[in-house]
Amino acid sequence: MGQIFKAQILTPKNQKTVLFYDPGYLVVSDEGKIEFVGTKNPRQKYKNYRFHDHSDLIICPGFIDTHNHLPQYAFAGIGDFSLLPWLKKYTFPRETQFKSEKTARPAANNFFTSLLKNGTTTTLTYVTTHFSATNIAFEEAKKAKIRAIIGKVMMDSFSPSALQEKTEKSLQDSLELIEKWHGHDRRLFYALTPRFALTCSSKLLEKIATLAKEKDVYIQTHLSENLEELKLVKKRFPKAKSYTDVYYRAGLLTPKTILAHCIHLSNPELTLIKKAGASISHCPSSNRFLMSGQMPARKYLTASTQLSLGTDVAGGYSLSMFNEMREALETSKSYINPLKPEEVFYMATLGGAKALSMHKITGSLEPGKEADFLIIDPLKFTPDPNTKYQNPTQILSQMIYRGSEFAIKNVFIAGKKLN
């Protein structure tokens, strides 16, 4: 049976505009597709649909997290080093444990459950170099019914011995996972995942590009996160004009490539990324937490670079996209012309969908799209329930700055309530 939801509805129209319907109606078909959204009461037309009156609540699209690390969630909030020492002390030892199913399965179950609790309905996720752990991650994502793009980390150079792979084995394992999971249930997809240039040979990077093209899969990696990282990349790839050029020469920059961090890019690097149609996952919490720097988001948007938001757990300390939106707003205030609430809301929803080439499926509440949405209780973030601010920008701003998982009453994916 189809359903009708009545509530205050917030949904992005574009990068600068959020549509606000009060009261609004969202009509969802039995197949989980949106049939109508707007202010006109549809109950006469859809007489047999179940009606839900949430007049005192808010409905918005589910959030899209375009960069996170499943195995790192266990030590989120622990970060007493900059990136490279932090990887050595915390990340690599933790990822080594994922050789065991006893570690990998409960961690994956907890991770996807936590994403949903935080309102994330679509995720782009790194696992480890282990085939089995990545396969388990897909199994647990399927059980959770979340939309997920997942990749086995690929490292064949300058890596801890317990995690370093043979080049051909890394590619073969990835190919097997692609064949098994890419496009599964039209909800699970694969991302080839070279960790970053420092842990990958030129041969591996080039073969990843070839495989991505052959199988039409995503590519996710890190770029220009830490100044010490940049120095080491320059030494390892002396012929490259820049860090971005390392990936460009290998053929890794595509419309389905998501580059995390990108804090220290030059103008020629931005041009390469834009030319290739690749996108950047902005991870402001992690950038500050690991003392990597601040990405000049407005500069990148002015250069027409596609930006989305990533929590980057555990460089980021939370899976909450509310937290990432407010971090993006606050760090942008270090520059002229800071970001606006409408812009970061777009980056956490429709902007993320566009980065993942899923904007025709999800990211906003529009007829024909999958009904991925959140029901949010404004009383959980309103300081004084007797004084209500009804301007849409004010509502959005309070929701971003004071929102948390505790404000999320329900999460829907494809019209099905998941909690």
N, C-alpha and C positions, 0 to 999 in steps of 0.2 A: 504494500500500500504506500502511495506517495505521502509526503508530509509537507505541511505549511508551518513556517516558523515566523512569529511576529516578535520584533525586537528593534532596538536601535541598531542600524547596520552601517558599518564602516568598511569601505573597500577601495583600494587604489584604482584610479583611472589611468594615471600616468605618473611620471616621476615627481610631479609637482602638485597633483590634484588628488584629493581623497573625496569620494562620493559619500554623502551622509544621508541616510533615510530614517526619518523619525516621525511616526512609526514606519518601520520598513517591513516588507514581507519577503521571505525566501521560500520558494517552492522547489521541492526536491522530488524527483521521480523515484519510482520503486527501484530503478536501476542505478540510483545514486547520482544522477545528473541534475544540474540546476536547470529548471524550466522557466523560472521568473524571479527577478529581484527588483523591487521598487516600492513605491508608496501606495499604489492602487491595491485595494483589498481584493485578493484573488479567490476568496472562499466560494463565491458564487460559481466561478468557472470550474474550480476543482472541488466539487461537492463531496466526493468520497475520500478526500485526502484527510489524514489525521492532522488536527490543528494543535499547535503548541503556542501558548501565550507566554512569551518572555518579555513583556513590555518593559519590565524594569531591568532588563539585561542588555548586553551588547553582543552582537555577532560580527566577527571579522574573519578574514581568510586565515587558514592555518599558516604557521610560520615555516620558512624554508632556510635551513642551516646549511650553508655551502662549504663548510670546512670544519671537521672535527676528527678526533682520534679515539676510537672505541677503547683500546687497551689502556689509555692514559687516564680514563675517568677516575680510576681508583685513587690517584694522587692529585686530583684537582685541588687547587688552593695551596699547594706546596711548591714554592719557587724561589729559592734563595740564591739562584745563579742566573746568569745570562744564558742565552740559547744553547751554545755548544757544550759548556760544562753541565748544564741542566739535562741535556740529552744523555750525556754519559752517566750521570749519577742516578737519574730517575727513569728516563724513558727506555733506554736499551735494556736495563735489568728487568723492568716490568714486561716488556715485549718478549723477552726470552722465555718467560713463564708460560706464554701462550702456545708453546709446543704441546702442552697438556690440555686435554679436553676438560679436565676438572677445573682448570682456570678459565679456559676460553668460553665455555658455554654459559656458566652463571654470569660472567662479566658481560657477555653479549645480551643476555636476557635483561639484566639490570639496566644496561645502556639504552636499549630501545624503549624500555618501559619508562625510563627517566626522560627521554626525549619527548614522548607523548604527554607525560605529565606537565612538561613545560610548554606544550602547545606546538611543538614541531611536528609537522605532518609529512615533511619531505626532508631527507638528509643526504649529504654527500660525505662519506665516511671512509677513513683509513683504518685498516686492521693491522696486521703484522706481515712479516715475510712468510708466515706459515700457511700452506695450502689448507690444512685442516681447520685452522682457526678462522680463516676467511670463509670457508664453506659453512662452518657453524654460524658465523655471523649472518650469512644469508638465510639459513634455516630459522634463526631466531627473529630476524626481520620479517620473514614470512609469517611466523606465528603472531607477531605483534600487529601485522596488517599495515605497517607503516610504508610509505613510499621511500625507497632507499636506493641510492647509487653507492656501491661498495667496491673497494679495491684492495687487493693484496699488495702490501708494500713491496717495492722492488729495489734491491741493493746488491750490487755485485763488486763493489770497490770500497776500500777504506772504511769498513764497517766492522763491528764486533764479530768475532769468529762465529758465535752462536747464531747470528742473524744474517751473515753474509751468504749470498747465493752464487751458484754457478750461473753464468749468463743465460745459457740455453735452458737450464732448469727453471729459472725465473720466468722466462717467456712461455715455456710449455705449461707450467702450472697455471699461469694467467689465462692461457688459451683454453685449458680445460674448464676453468671457472666461467669463462665467457660463454662457452658452448652450453654449459649447464644452467646458468642463471640470467644471462642478459636478455631482458624482455620477459622474464618469467612473471606470469599473472598480470602482465602489463603494469606492474608495480615495482619490480626489482630490476636493476640495471647494473652494468659493470663499468668501472673506471680503472684503466691502467694507471698504476700509481708509483712512478719513480719518486722516492722520498724527496731528494733534491740532488742537484748536480754533484755535490761532494761525495755522494755514495753510489754514483752510477758512472759506468764507463761510457765513452762515446758510442761504442758498439751497441750497448744496451739501449741508450737513448734513441739511437737511429732505428733499431729494430722495434722498439715500442711504437714509434711513429708509423712504421709500416703496418704493424699489426692493428693499430687503432684505425687506420684507413681501411684496411681489409674488412674489419668486423664492425665498423661504424660504432665504436664505443667511445666513452669519455676518456679524458686524460686529466689527472689531478696531480699537482706537485706544488712545491714551495718555491718562492722566488724573492730574492732581495729582502730578506727578513732582518739580517743582522750584519753589522759592519765588518766584523771579523770573518763571517761567512763570505762576504764579498771579496775580501782579500785572498782567501784560500781558493775561491773559484777562479780568480784571475790567475793565480799560480798554476792551477791544474789545467786550465784551458787558455793558454797564452794567445792563441790565434783568434779567439773570439773578441769582438769589439766591446762586449758587455756581458753581464750575466744573462740577460734576456736573449742575447745573440747566441749563447750556448744552446738554448732550446730552439731558437729559430733555425739555426744551422742543422739541427738534428731533425727538424720537421715536426716538432712537438706542438707548435702553436697552431691551433685549429679553432673553429667555432664551438667545438665541444671540449675545449681546454679551460680548466679553472685553475688560476694561479693564486695561491694564498699569500697574503701579507703585502708584498710589493711596496715596501715602505720607501726604499731609496732609489726609485727609478729616475733615470734621466729622460729628457724629452724624446730623444731618438728611441729609447726603449718603449715609451708610451705609444709612439708611432707604430712600432713593430707589432705591439699587442693589438692595437686598433685595426691595423691593416689585416691581421690574421683573423679578426673576429673573436679572439679569445676574451675571457673576462677575468676580473679580479675579485677575489673574496677578501673583503676588508674585515680584519680581526682586531678591532681596537683594544679590547680587554687584554688579549695576549700580547699585543705590541707594547703595552705599558707594563704588564705584569712581569715580562721577561726583559724589560728595559731595552727593547729593540729599537724604539723610536716611535714617531707618530706619522702616519700616512697622511699626506695632504689631499684629503678627499675632494675638496672643492676644485683643486687644480686638475685632478684626474677627471672629474665630471665635466669640467669646462673643455677638456680635451676629448670629450665624447667617449670616454672609457666606460665600459659596462661594469658596474659595481653591484655586489651583493654583500651579505653579511655572514660571517662564520664565527662560531663561538671558540673554535680552536681548542676545545678541551684536550689536554690539560694545560696548555700554555695559557688559555683562558681558564678562569676558575669556576665557570658556571655554564650549564647547558641552556640557560634562560636567554631567549632572544629579546625579552624586555631589557635585560641587562645590556645586551650588545647594542641595542638601539640607543639607549641613553649614553653608553660609552662613546658611541659614534658621534652623538650630538655634543657631548662635553669636550672630547678631544678636538673636534673641529673648531671649537671656540678659541683655540690657540692661533687660528689663522683669520685673515680678513674674509668676510662673507661666510660665516659658519653654516652648517647644514640646518635644515628645518625639520620639524617632526614629520611632516608629510613625506619628506625625502627618505628618511631612515625607515619609516613604515613601508614605503615602496621597496626599499632594498631588502627588507625582511620578508617580503611577500612576492609581489609580481616581479620585482627585480631579480630575486633569486630564481624564480621560475624561468625568466628569460635567459639567465646565465646557464641554466640547465636545459635549455631548448624545450621547456615544458609549459610555456606560457599559454598554449592553446588548451592545456589540460587543467592547470591549477594556478594558484597565485593570486587570483581575484575572484570575486563572486559575480559571475556573468552567465547568462543562459548558454547551455551547451558544454560548460565545463564540469569537471567532477566536483562534487559537493564536499570539498575539504574546508572545514570551518571550525571556529571556536565559539563557545558560548562563555562570556565573561561577565562576572558580577562586579559592577562598578563600586558597590559598597565596600569591596575589599581594598580599593585604592582611593576612595573619596575621603579626605580628612574629616569633613563635617557633613554628614548626610542631610542636615537641615539646610545646607547652602549648596545648591547645585549650579554648576556652570554648564550651560547647554550649547555654547558655541562649539562647533565640531573640532576646531583646532585646540580649544581648551580641553575637551574630552580626550582627544588623542594624546595631547601632551601629558595630562595626568596619568593616562593609562600607561604610557611609555615610562615615565619617571617613577611611578609608584606601583606599577604592575609586577606580578610575580606568579609563580605556578599556583599560588593559593587563590588567585583571582579567577583561575580557569575552572569553570564548572564542568564543562564537557568538551570532548574532542571528537570531531567527526571526520572520517575519511571515506570518500565515495558514498556519502549519505548514511554511513553506519556509525553509530555511537560506539567509541572504543573505551570509554571510561565513565 
